[in-house]
Amino acid sequence: MTTDDKLRALEEIWDNLALTPSEAPAPQWHGEELISARRTSRQRTNPLQRLVGG
């Protein structure tokens, strides 16, 4: 199987999984990482705000 064939197969698998997300639920740590990323994002200041004095 060539690399292109492998990549196409993976893409087809992911596309199929996306059709029925309830059958492949995300692990709990995914949600925890999203919460952590949101907190980090909110704590940072927007560099554009600094440029315009906001």
Secondary structure, 3 states (H helix, E strand, C coil): CCHHHHHHHHHHHHHHHHHCHHHCCCCHHHHHHHHHHHHHHHHCCCHHHHHHCC
